[in-house]
Structure formats: C-alpha cells, structure tokens
Amino acid sequence: MGDAVLVVIDMQRGFVNAATAPVVPTVVDLVARWREAGGDVVLTRYVNRPGSPYVRLLRWSRFMGPPETDLVDGLRPYAGGVPVIDKTSYSLFAAPAGADLFSARGWRDVYLCGIATNACVLATAVGAFERGLTPHLVEDACASHHGPEAHAAGLLLLRHFIGAEQMTTTAALDPGREAGNGP
C-alpha cells in the first residue's frame, strides 16, 4: 500500500464547458499513467440535494442527477476499479466515505486534479492540509467552469493555503515514483 493517492475532483459532464473541456484529456491521461504505474486513484462526484445550502443560499439547483452528475466519458472505464466517492459539499473530506477511506488506506500524499480549482479542488486541498496530509496540486490538470479568472484565483489561494512548493504540473510528475512504485 503506497502513501500517495491521485484524487480526481468532480470530472463530471455537467461541469464541462469551454473553460474546462481542454483539461479533460489531460486528466484522463494522468489517471491512465497513474494506474499503469500501480498507483491508487479516487474519483469524486458532486451530487446536489433538495434543500441543500447550494439550493437554499446560492439558489443553485443543478447536479441533482444524470447526465450532469455522470463522470466524463474518459474516466468512466476507471469507475469500476477505483473508489468513487459521492459528495454533497465542496470537500472530499466532508463526505464520511471520503474521510473513512483516507483513514483506512493511510495515504499521506494527496495529488489533486479536477474541477473546479476555486471551489471543490481548493476545499479538498485545504481539507487534506488541515488533516496533516500533504496536498499537491497538479495545476495543468485543473480548471474552473467559471472561467480562467476563477481558476487563477484558486491557484493564487492554494499557493497561500497549502504552499507554493506543493504546486506541480503533469510534466513534472513521475506517477511511478509518486505512487511509490518507482526509483
């Protein structure tokens, strides 16, 4: 059991638009390389509920079900072989199944990618940091459905919240090494 995990945040059909579509193949390729190296992967899926804070406070009632909640096509083949955590809030760690999975597996290094840099990716990175884990953000494997400005704002905040040294790119990653299976 390795100490590292790749967490893919909310790569769902409903979040794919002109701002996020370019990151989809990058994330799919990263997951493929990570799995080929024998690394652990967790996928998250945001699902909204009637009466949620998103509905009550933000007046946002999307993502109540398919097709918006469906994973992007390129990740669907992995869904049967890796944990898929449904969450009803921004952070993976707010979902009991997510927190329990991390406790059971003993992962210490958390590599994060997905949608949206300024919301769910940011909240999960901060959640990992606050649990004493080491979050690593894969910058070029993240995007925001609110556009490039929101993505840039998320990156800025993450540099402050988790440390600039924790920012990386797909080119800088060696999935075999990161997953604990390389030199």
Secondary structure, 3 states (H helix, E strand, C coil): CCCEEEEEECCEHHHCCCCCCCHHHHHHHHHHHHHHCCCEEEEEEECCCCCCHHHHCCCCCCCCCCCCCCECHHHHHHCCCCCEEEECCCCHHHCHHHHHHHHHHCCCEEEEEEECHHHHHHHHHHHHHHCCCEEEEEEEEEECCCCHHHHHHHHHHHHHHHCHHHEECCCCCCHHHHCCCCC
